[in-house]
């Protein structure tokens, strides 16, 4: 569906906020994992050198953490845009 005039800015800013949140969260999770385990998180999860438990742990932590941060960043960005005079994006 085509976007109406005035709806592009919140979408673009939400996209940028989502990428920024993903980057920062991944860095923070990597730091926390390293501090907690004393090792870097696995980078190749399919490698037979990485234990299944370690691979699954990192995948769940990174996946959930990054997605939660992205959703919160996008929602906060859109809420701020709407609160500052932007139009409501709900139909």
N, C-alpha and C positions, 0 to 999 in steps of 0.2 A: 504494500500500500504506500502511496506517495505521502510524504510529509507535507503538512500545511505550512505556510509561512509562519515563522516564529517558533516552530517546533524543532528546527534543526540545531539551534544553539544548545538546548538542554541535552540533546542526544549526543552531540559532539563532546560537550563538556563532561557528560557522564562517561563516555568512552575513555576520555583522557584520565578522568579520576579513577576509573576502574584499572587502567594500566598502571597508574602510579601506585595505587593501593596494592596491586599484585606484586610489583617490584619491591616495595618497602616491606611488605609482609613476608615475602620469600627470603629477603635478607635477614629479617628479624628471626624467622623460624630456623634458618641455617645457623645463625649465631647461637640461638637457644639450644639447638640440637648438639652443636659442637661443645658447648659448655656442659651440657647434661651427660653426654656420652664420652667426651674426650676424643671423638673422631668426627671427621667431616661426614655429612649425610651422603648416602649413596647417590651417585649420578647416573649410573646405568642399572636401572632396576631389573632388567632382564638378564643381567650377567649371572652366571652360576657361582661367581666368587662372592656375591652378596647373598647373605642368608635370607630365606623367605620372610622370616619375622621382621628383620631389619627393613627389607624392601617394602613390605606391607605397612609397617609402622610409619615410615617416611611418606609413603604415598597417601595414607589417610590423614596424617598431620598436615602435610603440605596442601593436599586437595581441599580439605575442609577449611583450613585456616585462610588460604588464598581466596576461596570463593566467598566466605563470610565477609572478609575485608572488602572484596570487590562490590558485593551487594550493598554493604553499608556505605561505601564511598559514593556509589552511583545514586543511592536514595538520598543521601545527604546533599549531594550536588543538586539534584533535581528539586529537592525541598527548598534549598536556598534560592534557587532560580525562581521558583514559584513565589516564595515569600518576598522576593525583591521586585515584584511586579511582573514576573513571567506569567504565562498562561498555564492553567491547569492542563496537564497532558492526558487526563482520563477522559474517555468519550462521554 
